[in-house]
Amino acid sequence: MRLNEETCPVPESLLGQLYRVTPQGLPALIDAVPPNTRAMLAVYCYRRAHLASLGIAIAASCEEDDLAEHGGNLGSDLYDKSRKTPKVAESLPSQRKKISLSTGPIRQLPPLEDDLDA
């Protein structure tokens, strides 16, 4: 039993689409959500570390009164933060970080000696 678990204000399918959307496609997807629900969604996402940047991007399309109504002081702070951060395309991670692999040996191992006497 989960206590005080906040329910997502949109269907899980839409939340999944928002999570996977490209920065260029986010505004069109967000515009389909009613303003009141959008504010609840922004606060919901911002309260989760892995969705915080998405919450800020969504909050950029919300009115301060709506965010404050659903998030209190957090909503007001979220409104301010959404206006101070770069545009949506710059605030969401565009790609995963690239992985670089070593081009040389990590360490030198001494040559193995054959011990035939043992």
C-alpha positions in Angstrom: 0.0 0.0 0.0 1.5 3.3 -1.0 0.7 6.2 1.2 0.4 9.8 -0.1 1.1 8.6 -3.7 0.2 11.4 -6.0 -1.7 10.3 -9.1 -0.7 11.5 -12.5 -3.1 14.0 -13.9 -2.9 12.6 -17.4 -3.2 9.0 -18.7 0.0 7.0 -18.5 0.1 6.8 -22.3 0.3 10.6 -22.6 2.9 10.7 -19.9 5.0 8.1 -21.9 4.6 10.2 -25.0 5.8 13.3 -23.2 8.8 11.4 -21.8 9.8 10.2 -25.2 8.9 13.3 -27.3 11.6 15.3 -29.0 12.1 18.9 -27.8 10.6 20.1 -31.2 7.5 18.0 -30.7 6.8 19.0 -27.1 4.9 22.2 -27.7 2.3 20.5 -30.0 1.8 17.7 -27.5 1.4 20.1 -24.6 -1.0 22.3 -26.4 -3.4 19.4 -26.6 -3.6 19.3 -22.8 -6.1 21.8 -21.1 -4.4 24.6 -19.2 -5.6 23.4 -15.7 -4.4 19.9 -16.3 -1.2 21.2 -17.8 -0.4 23.1 -14.6 -1.1 19.9 -12.5 1.2 17.9 -14.9 4.0 20.5 -14.7 3.9 20.3 -10.8 3.6 16.5 -10.9 6.7 16.2 -13.2 8.8 18.7 -11.4 8.4 16.8 -8.1 10.1 13.8 -9.7 13.8 14.1 -10.3 13.9 12.2 -13.6 11.0 14.4 -15.0 12.0 17.8 -13.5 13.3 19.2 -16.8 10.0 18.1 -18.5 8.1 19.8 -15.6 10.0 23.1 -16.2 9.3 22.9 -20.0 5.6 22.3 -19.4 5.4 25.1 -16.8 6.7 27.5 -19.5 3.3 27.1 -21.2 1.3 27.7 -18.0 -0.1 30.7 -16.2 1.4 31.6 -12.8 -2.0 31.5 -11.1 -2.7 27.9 -12.4 0.7 26.7 -11.2 0.3 28.4 -7.8 -3.2 26.9 -7.4 -1.9 23.4 -7.9 1.5 23.7 -6.4 1.4 26.5 -3.9 4.8 28.1 -3.4 6.4 25.3 -5.4 4.1 26.3 -8.3 5.1 29.9 -8.1 8.8 29.0 -7.9 8.3 26.6 -10.9 6.7 29.5 -12.9 9.7 31.7 -12.1 12.2 28.9 -13.0 10.4 28.1 -16.2 10.8 31.8 -17.3 14.5 31.9 -16.4 15.6 28.6 -18.1 16.5 28.3 -21.8 13.8 27.5 -24.4 12.2 24.0 -24.4 14.5 22.6 -27.0 17.5 23.6 -24.9 16.2 22.5 -21.5 15.4 18.9 -22.4 18.2 16.4 -23.0 18.4 15.9 -26.8 20.4 12.7 -26.7 22.0 10.4 -24.3 25.5 11.1 -23.4 28.1 9.5 -25.7 30.2 6.8 -24.3 33.9 6.8 -25.0 36.0 3.7 -24.9 39.6 3.3 -24.1 41.9 3.0 -27.1 44.8 1.5 -25.2 45.4 -1.1 -22.6 44.2 -0.1 -19.1 47.2 -1.7 -17.5 50.2 -3.6 -18.4 50.2 -7.2 -17.3 53.6 -9.0 -16.8 54.2 -11.8 -19.2 53.1 -15.3 -18.0 55.9 -17.6 -17.1 55.4 -21.3 -17.8 56.3 -23.2 -14.6 57.0 -26.7 -15.9 58.8 -27.7 -12.7 55.7 -27.7 -10.5 
